[in-house]
């Protein structure tokens, strides 16, 4: 098969299509930065025991929800008007799926903020210390998932699945530790329950970051990597 | 250089429904095989070193910008290009293992075996009935039973029977554009060809007529091998099993349609189908 290179321009003939793709991507990156901000604010609310940050996260979730709807509408519009194919089609699909995962992450941040408000109303527990690395780990996964999408970094996207397994393990260990402690410190059971829930939120955030990585892999290489854990061990 | 294949018995020119090649129990992956094919209009080379295998009873789409050679290759399959002065070719095209350039191959029989539908429907200024039986009459068949049976079978095959069965003696020129195109398909399948070549068959049709032809293509592929030239990417994705992308007379990429339109292997294909070409 001939592969002689013949120079072809890399911009789309239809400038409106190019603009629509750019707008979709810009909105997805904006949504990603708002979601990262909400997650960061939820962390401040939790570890600084600051109810204002918690309330901010809950209020700001609406921005993320609005962007999710907007991205959905833009994606459908592009499908309808331009019938994208090949990498354009994969990019539109993966951007729409990315926004769904970002919205869920923002929802988990709201869940963390709500639990944090309850925690703030009770005496602090020393075990918070063990939650911090889990939070940091999940937050970094989200940042890297967004970075992989933004810079089309295949290797960074591929690494997320393995990191998610590590996060799952951290969450399990934390939950076991607190469950053991419950029988010794009955008065802290409500606090431990909230911490276990927050850890669980973080574990779900890791899943969603992994999903974002899988969608980025599909956008870049058309490779299907979902549900392949049973193959890769 | 033109290669020749082992001689095989010439087809029976007088019997419609007798194909140049024998019927195969299992579809053949290289039913139509193009090898090292170059083609020239005078001094201008239009096709460069084409190699491809077109599978039997599947739909293969040829895509590419105007002048890329897709119609030229299509018209070589039934040696239509030989009607143009000054053309020449190198390499070979094999139909079911036999060279279409075999000295014993009768061109008329080849064209009966490889039917063609053009961009603009071209019914004869005759009745609907006579359009279908025209080639049979040329072949000397006059049995009313055979002609009637062929008309009904062909029109049913082209999904036109129900619309015209009560006015078979009316002029074909009174049909709508979409009906005329399906009449041309019916005329092409009246001879029971093995391959149907379609050169932008829907480019002049409205969306409903286009949908009917596309539906028909889907139905016909159980019996015929179909090669369709189209500029409509969505049509190629909807209709075809395999897609070949041509550019400047070269076959750039040829693969499963889903692969071509979701993850093409060549940058030139990607640029063309995503509209970054121009």
Interface residues (C-beta under 8 A of the other chain):
Chain A: X1 X2 X3 X4 X5 X6 X8 X9 X10 X11 X12 X13 X14 X17 X83 X84 X85 X86 X87 X88 X89 X90 X221 X222
Chain B: X48 X49 X51 X233 X234 X237 X247 X248 X250 X251 X252 X253 X254 X261 X262 X263 X264 X266 X267 X268 X269 X270 X271 X272 X273 X274 X275 X276 X277 X278
